[in-house]
């Protein structure tokens, strides 16, 4: 698990793989440091919010695999669309 030192310095961050019906997304998710670091992904998925922020990410289309991989500084993902979310150990 990597801790970022930018504007998210007051939060834990985790590099994750997120799969939805249409996309494979790899990027960083963040939670305030008031949450235990070991429960980061559980807390994100069990939040009452509808969307999670993903930073420094890339999106690969599952529907059109020939489409170029998109890179974004920031996206929001609807939690109800997530099929799988797991940490990526670099």
Secondary structure by P-SEA (a helix, b strand, c coil): ccccccccccbbbbbbbbbccccccbbbbbbcccccccaaaaaaaaccccbbbbccbbbbbcccccccbbbbcbbbbccccccbbbbbcc
